Amino acid sequence: MEETFIQAWKSLTELIAQYEGGLGSRLHKNQRGEFIAYAQWPNRAAWENSGVNLPHQSQSIRQTMRDCCYEVNTQHELDVVTNLLI
């Protein structure tokens, strides 16, 4: 179900950028086959208030992602101190 998960992740990330002001996300896969993603937001308030502006279709996309996973959790909540990404 990896490809299904990746496609759903892409779709949800695009909706979050379009409707919630998210600055994008990156998806990685480690040596054990676990996916690790992180997203960037313009500020903490935008992240904390996210989800209210998403269209109805986002619910089915999120469910698809959950159905593909054994576990979904937030490992860290971080504030940007310095950003040198290009």
C-alpha positions in Angstrom: 0.0 0.0 0.0 3.0 2.3 -0.2 2.2 3.9 -3.5 -1.4 4.5 -2.3 0.0 6.2 0.8 2.4 8.3 -1.2 -0.3 9.5 -3.5 -2.6 10.3 -0.7 0.2 12.2 1.2 0.9 14.3 -2.0 -2.8 15.1 -2.4 -3.3 16.1 1.2 -0.1 18.2 1.2 -1.3 20.1 -1.9 -4.7 20.7 -0.3 -3.1 22.0 3.0 -0.9 24.4 1.0 -3.9 25.6 -1.0 -6.5 25.9 1.7 -4.5 26.3 5.0 -1.4 28.2 4.0 1.0 25.3 4.7 4.5 25.8 3.1 4.9 22.3 2.0 6.1 19.0 3.4 8.8 16.4 2.7 8.3 12.6 2.9 11.2 10.3 3.7 11.6 6.6 4.1 14.2 5.1 6.4 16.1 1.8 6.2 13.4 0.0 8.1 10.7 1.0 5.5 9.1 3.6 7.8 7.9 6.8 6.3 8.8 10.0 8.1 7.3 13.3 7.0 7.6 16.9 8.2 5.8 20.0 7.2 6.5 23.7 7.3 4.1 26.4 8.3 4.4 30.2 8.3 3.9 30.2 12.0 2.7 28.0 14.9 -0.7 29.6 15.0 -1.3 28.6 11.3 -0.4 25.0 12.2 -2.5 24.9 15.4 -5.5 26.2 13.5 -5.1 24.0 10.4 -7.8 21.7 9.2 -10.8 24.0 9.4 -10.5 25.3 5.8 -9.9 22.0 4.1 -12.5 20.8 1.6 -14.6 17.8 2.4 -12.5 15.5 0.2 -9.6 15.9 2.6 -11.3 13.6 5.1 -11.3 10.6 2.7 -7.7 11.3 1.8 -6.7 11.3 5.5 -8.6 8.1 6.0 -6.8 6.5 3.0 -3.5 7.5 4.6 -4.5 6.0 8.0 -5.6 2.8 6.3 -2.2 2.4 4.8 -0.4 2.8 8.2 0.2 0.6 11.3 0.7 3.8 13.3 0.6 7.5 12.8 2.0 9.9 15.4 3.7 13.2 15.9 7.3 12.7 17.1 8.3 16.4 17.4 6.9 19.9 17.3 9.6 22.3 16.4 10.0 26.0 15.9 12.3 27.3 13.2 15.3 29.1 14.6 17.3 29.5 11.4 16.3 28.5 7.9 19.1 27.9 5.3 17.1 25.7 2.9 16.9 26.9 -0.6 
